[in-house]
Amino acid sequence: MSLDPEFAAALANHSIEMDEATALRMQNYVTVMWRWNEDINLTRHTTWELFVSRDLRDCLQLAPLLEAGEEVLDLGSGNGVPGIPLSILRPDIEVSLAESVAKRAKVLSEIVAEIGVPVPVYGARGEDLLEDFRFTTVVSRAVGSIAKFCRWIEPRWQNVDRLLLVKGPKWIEERGEARHLGVLANLQMRKVATYPLGDAEESEGVILQLWPKESTRFQET
Ligand SMILES: C[S@@+](CC[C@H](N)C(=O)[O-])C[C@H]1O[C@@H](n2cnc3c(N)ncnc32)[C@H](O)[C@@H]1O
């Protein structure tokens, strides 16, 4: 397999440097995922430009925030973003996927098997999975509001060190709602990445880290 010139052009267009082996693994994931997308709705990002400028962009922001050896759960994985690209970008972390829609979870299992990444897929609600499994970090994109996540994880913090949520500019409204509902009372929240979304409004994307107040683990990060 060689690199698709449109993928290479999209990477160059966004000044993304990636070694060829990683780019080819990423291309294989996207190609297989798009093939499944013809049968079951997984993504609307069906051009290399959209994949690179939306999906890969967010994954590249998340990747450096994770420490080697972490056990990461992608909650609400859908088409596999951010979990599968993260497992390709960071083979030194262990990624699992939770997807509550059984048909999508089954397709995700087919995708990871075909592309050969060591990523377990759970056809379950992520918050239920946290009853029995422990993860150092839960990552998530486009699944629920800050308040929703606070409520989901609230009874499960003994099994999670931190949450990393990928958010668009609406995160400020969501923070307002979460404060209003009082669900942030026992949590610390910090913006750990900010980056331009490249849209006409010049809006910013953020990655929010949430962790329990009593934990000192992320004080210095
Ligand atoms: C809008 S899609 C986002 C998919 C992907 N994370 C992305 O950023 O493109 C949300 C996905 O999360 C799944 N989902 C929603 N709530 C969930 C939960 N509590 N646990 C696991 N999956 C969930 C939905 O079935 C859907 O596939």
The ligand as a Tripos MOL2 file, in Angstrom:
@<TRIPOS>MOLECULE
LIG
   27    29     1     0     0
SMALL
NO_CHARGES

@<TRIPOS>ATOM
      1 C1        -21.8430   11.6760   17.8050 C.3       1 LIG1
      2 S1        -21.0800   10.1220   17.9700 S.3       1 LIG1
      3 C2        -19.4020   10.5910   18.2090 C.3       1 LIG1
      4 C3        -18.4680    9.5360   17.7390 C.3       1 LIG1
      5 C4        -16.9690    9.8560   17.8850 C.3       1 LIG1
      6 N1        -16.5790    9.9090   19.2780 N.3       1 LIG1
      7 C5        -16.5810   11.1430   17.1960 C.2       1 LIG1
      8 O1        -16.0760   12.0470   17.8390 O.co2     1 LIG1
      9 O2        -16.7690   11.2400   15.9760 O.co2     1 LIG1
     10 C6        -21.5280    9.6000   19.6300 C.3       1 LIG1
     11 C7        -21.3960    8.0920   19.8100 C.3       1 LIG1
     12 O3        -21.4190    7.7990   21.2030 O.3       1 LIG1
     13 C8        -22.2690    6.6900   21.4500 C.3       1 LIG1
     14 N2        -22.6920    6.8460   22.8650 N.ar      1 LIG1
     15 C9        -23.5200    7.7860   23.3840 C.ar      1 LIG1
     16 N3        -23.5790    7.6650   24.7280 N.ar      1 LIG1
     17 C10       -22.7600    6.6160   25.0780 C.ar      1 LIG1
     18 C11       -22.3960    6.0120   26.3100 C.ar      1 LIG1
     19 N4        -22.8750    6.4460   27.4500 N.pl3     1 LIG1
     20 N5        -21.5200    4.9700   26.2890 N.ar      1 LIG1
     21 C12       -21.0260    4.5100   25.1010 C.ar      1 LIG1
     22 N6        -21.3570    5.0450   23.9010 N.ar      1 LIG1
     23 C13       -22.1990    6.0900   23.8850 C.ar      1 LIG1
     24 C14       -23.3590    6.8260   20.3990 C.3       1 LIG1
     25 O4        -23.9750    5.5900   20.1420 O.3       1 LIG1
     26 C15       -22.5510    7.3250   19.1980 C.3       1 LIG1
     27 O5        -22.0420    6.2660   18.4270 O.3       1 LIG1
@<TRIPOS>BOND
     1     1     2 1
     2     2     3 1
     3     2    10 1
     4     3     4 1
     5     4     5 1
     6     5     6 1
     7     5     7 1
     8     7     8 2
     9     7     9 1
    10    10    11 1
    11    11    12 1
    12    11    26 1
    13    12    13 1
    14    13    14 1
    15    13    24 1
    16    14    15 ar
    17    14    23 ar
    18    15    16 ar
    19    16    17 ar
    20    17    18 ar
    21    17    23 ar
    22    18    19 1
    23    18    20 ar
    24    20    21 ar
    25    21    22 ar
    26    22    23 ar
    27    24    25 1
    28    24    26 1
    29    26    27 1
@<TRIPOS>SUBSTRUCTURE
     1 LIG1         1 GROUP 0 **** ****
